Amino acid sequence: MKLSSLVSVISLTEILMVGQQLYSQNFLVMETMTAVAFITSLSSRCSIFC
């Protein structure tokens, strides 16, 4: 297994946890999950091309 795969799974879990904490405070679920999806997309693209 590649180390980058393991790191991406861990980072996805952490990003989702922070997103959940944010939308439980401000009740902006769609906006928070859109930001989480954007960050996840950027990090996965960077791991492919970098």
Secondary structure, 3 states (H helix, E strand, C coil): CCHHHHHHHHHHHHHHHHHHHHHHHHCCHHHHHHHHHHHHHHHHHHHHHC
